[in-house]
Amino acid sequence: MPTYDYKCQACEHTFEQFQPITAKPVKKCPQCGKMSVKRLIGAGSAVIFKGSGFYQTDYRSESYKQAAKADQQSGSKAETAKSESKPASDTTKSTTSKTA
């Protein structure tokens, strides 16, 4: 059920009313009691996803996705460089023992 905004034309009191779509608009002001209430036109409400199955990462911005991809690529390049430097140290040990 939606929430509607109302405003009294006599006393300027504004209030919200939670009611079904099929219900008739409120006419009587709860504050002053006069029959001069008008329903305001609202912008609507935002969609809120609650419960299991909705994740914050499902709706990330494009800039976040690009930054995450760049971080992933820089991490894989660092691991490649680390693995290439290890075998060079093993060859120097074997040549030193032969000369002695």
N, C-alpha and C positions, 0 to 999 in steps of 0.2 A: 504494500500500500504506500502511496506517495504522501509526502508532507507538503502542504500548501501554505503559502504566506498570505496573510491578510493584514489590512490596514483600515482602521476606523477613520472615516472622513470627518467625524465630529471632534474626537479627542486626540487624533493622530497616533493612537496606540497601535503598535504592530505586534503580531503574534503568529505562531505557526500552529497548524492543525493537521494531525495525522488522520487521514480518512480515505476510504475507498474511492476509486475513480468514479464510480457510479453515484456517489453521494452528492447531494445538492450543496452548493456553496453556503458557507455560514453567512448569515445576515445580521445577527445581533452581536454587538460588541460585549465581550466578557468584562470589560472594565467600567464603561459608562452605561451600558444597557441599551443604547440607542440602536436603531435598525439602519445603520449607515456604514456597514462594513463592506469593503470591496476586496476581491481576491486579486493579489498581485501576480503579474506574469513573471515567472522565474526563469533563470537560465538553465534549469535542470540540474541534475547532480552527476557527479563523475561515477564511473563504474569502479567498484571496489571488489577485487578478487580476494576472497577469504576461504580458508580451508585447505585441505591437502590437494595437491595437483597443480598449484600455482606457485611458481618460483620467481624470485626477483630477477634472476639471471635470464629468464625467458624473454624479457622485454628491455634488454640493455640498449643504450644508444650506440650509434655507429662509431663515435669517437672512442668509446670504451672498448668496443670489439677490435678496433684497429690497434689500440695500445696493447691489448692482451696478445694479439697476434705478433706484434713486434717484440714483446717480452719473451714469447715462446721461441721465436727465431733466434734471438740473441743468446738464449740459454743453450740451444742446441749447437751453436757455433762455438761457444766456450768449451763444451764437452768434447767436441771434435779436436780442438786445439790441444786440450789436455792429454788426450789419448795419443796424439802424434808425437808428443815430446818425450814420452816414457821409453820407447825402444832405443833411443840414441844413447842413453846412459849405460845400457847393458853392453854395447859394442866396445866402449872404451875400457872396460874392466878386462875383457878377454885379450885385448892386444897388449896390455900392460904385463900380464902374467907370462906371455910368451917371450918377451924381451929379457926378463930376469933370469 
